[in-house]
Amino acid sequence: MEAFIIKFIKFCTVGFSGLFVDFFITWLLKERVGINKYLANAIGFLTAATSNYVLNRVWTFHSTNDGILIEYASFIGVSVVGLLINTAVIYFLIEKKQYNFYISKIFATIVVTCWNFFANYYFTF
């Protein structure tokens, strides 16, 4: 159980670094470039997922799997499902509850972190 908790803490640490990547890319594309908030969110999320894959492979899960492309595809697949969950939560909180976009994104990130960890723990790594 201790090893599981340590992996979760490492996963969250990596995810926190990805949070900065995600929010920065999202902000840049939404506020400075002026693209649609949902598209900006998707690009930010997927950019962060790629950086998170590398960090989680090396540091969190110490993967030595030679099938790196399959492993990466699995990680991205989990992340895409996470993106769908993320977008649904953001949409619901903005459109139905009138929350601020970035507050909604924080809530969505918490939900998706749990999904991503368990899915990657059991399926990817």
C-alpha positions as CSV (number, residue, x, y, z in Angstrom):
1,M,0.0,0.0,0.0
2,E,2.9,2.4,0.8
3,A,4.3,1.9,-2.8
4,F,0.9,2.7,-4.2
5,I,0.6,5.9,-2.1
6,I,4.1,7.0,-3.2
7,K,3.3,6.5,-6.8
8,F,0.1,8.5,-6.3
9,I,2.1,11.3,-4.7
10,K,4.6,11.3,-7.6
11,F,1.8,11.2,-10.1
12,C,0.2,14.2,-8.5
13,T,3.5,16.0,-8.4
14,V,4.0,15.4,-12.2
15,G,0.4,16.4,-12.7
16,F,1.0,19.6,-10.8
17,S,3.8,20.5,-13.2
18,G,1.5,19.6,-16.1
19,L,-1.1,21.9,-14.6
20,F,1.2,24.8,-15.2
21,V,1.8,23.7,-18.8
22,D,-2.0,23.1,-19.3
23,F,-3.1,26.5,-17.8
24,F,-0.3,28.5,-19.6
25,I,-1.1,27.0,-23.0
26,T,-4.8,27.4,-22.4
27,W,-4.5,31.0,-21.3
28,L,-2.1,31.8,-24.1
29,L,-4.4,30.4,-26.8
30,K,-7.6,31.7,-25.3
31,E,-6.6,35.1,-24.2
32,R,-3.7,36.1,-26.5
33,V,-4.4,34.2,-29.7
34,G,-8.2,34.4,-29.3
35,I,-9.2,30.8,-30.1
36,N,-12.3,29.1,-28.7
37,K,-12.0,28.3,-25.0
38,Y,-12.8,24.6,-25.5
39,L,-10.2,24.2,-28.3
40,A,-7.7,26.1,-26.2
41,N,-8.5,23.8,-23.3
42,A,-8.0,20.7,-25.4
43,I,-4.7,21.8,-26.8
44,G,-3.4,22.8,-23.3
45,F,-4.6,19.5,-21.8
46,L,-3.0,17.4,-24.5
47,T,0.3,19.3,-24.4
48,A,0.4,18.7,-20.6
49,A,-0.5,15.1,-21.1
50,T,2.6,14.6,-23.3
51,S,5.0,16.2,-20.9
52,N,3.3,14.2,-18.1
53,Y,3.8,10.9,-20.0
54,V,7.6,11.4,-20.2
55,L,7.9,12.4,-16.5
56,N,5.6,9.6,-15.3
57,R,7.3,7.0,-17.4
58,V,10.7,7.9,-16.0
59,W,10.1,9.0,-12.5
60,T,6.7,7.8,-11.2
61,F,6.4,4.3,-12.7
62,H,10.1,3.7,-13.8
63,S,8.8,2.0,-16.9
64,T,11.4,0.1,-19.0
65,N,8.7,-1.1,-21.5
66,D,10.3,-1.4,-24.9
67,G,6.9,-0.8,-26.5
68,I,7.2,2.9,-25.8
69,L,4.8,3.8,-28.7
70,I,2.1,1.5,-27.4
71,E,2.6,2.7,-23.9
72,Y,2.5,6.4,-25.0
73,A,-0.7,5.6,-27.1
74,S,-2.3,4.0,-24.0
75,F,-1.3,7.0,-21.8
76,I,-2.7,9.4,-24.4
77,G,-5.9,7.3,-24.7
78,V,-6.4,7.6,-21.0
79,S,-5.7,11.3,-21.3
80,V,-8.2,11.7,-24.1
81,V,-10.9,10.1,-21.9
82,G,-9.7,12.4,-19.2
83,L,-10.1,15.3,-21.7
84,L,-13.7,14.3,-22.4
85,I,-14.4,14.2,-18.6
86,N,-12.5,17.5,-18.2
87,T,-14.5,19.2,-20.9
88,A,-17.8,17.9,-19.7
89,V,-17.1,19.1,-16.2
90,I,-16.1,22.6,-17.5
91,Y,-19.1,22.8,-19.7
92,F,-21.5,21.8,-17.0
93,L,-20.0,24.2,-14.5
94,I,-19.9,27.1,-16.9
95,E,-23.2,26.6,-18.8
96,K,-25.3,25.2,-16.0
97,K,-23.8,26.7,-12.9
98,Q,-22.3,30.0,-14.3
99,Y,-18.9,29.3,-12.8
100,N,-15.8,31.2,-14.0
101,F,-13.9,29.3,-16.7
102,Y,-10.7,28.9,-14.6
103,I,-12.5,27.9,-11.4
104,S,-14.4,25.3,-13.5
105,K,-11.0,24.1,-14.9
106,I,-9.7,23.6,-11.4
107,F,-12.6,21.4,-10.4
108,A,-12.3,19.5,-13.7
109,T,-8.6,18.9,-13.0
110,I,-9.2,17.4,-9.6
111,V,-11.8,14.9,-11.1
112,V,-9.5,14.0,-14.0
113,T,-6.4,13.5,-11.8
114,C,-8.2,10.6,-10.1
115,W,-9.3,9.1,-13.4
116,N,-5.9,9.4,-15.0
117,F,-4.0,7.9,-12.0
118,F,-6.1,4.8,-11.7
119,A,-6.4,4.2,-15.4
120,N,-2.7,4.6,-16.0
121,Y,-1.8,2.6,-12.9
122,Y,-3.9,-0.4,-14.0
123,F,-3.7,-0.1,-17.8
124,T,-0.7,1.8,-19.0
125,F,2.2,1.1,-16.7
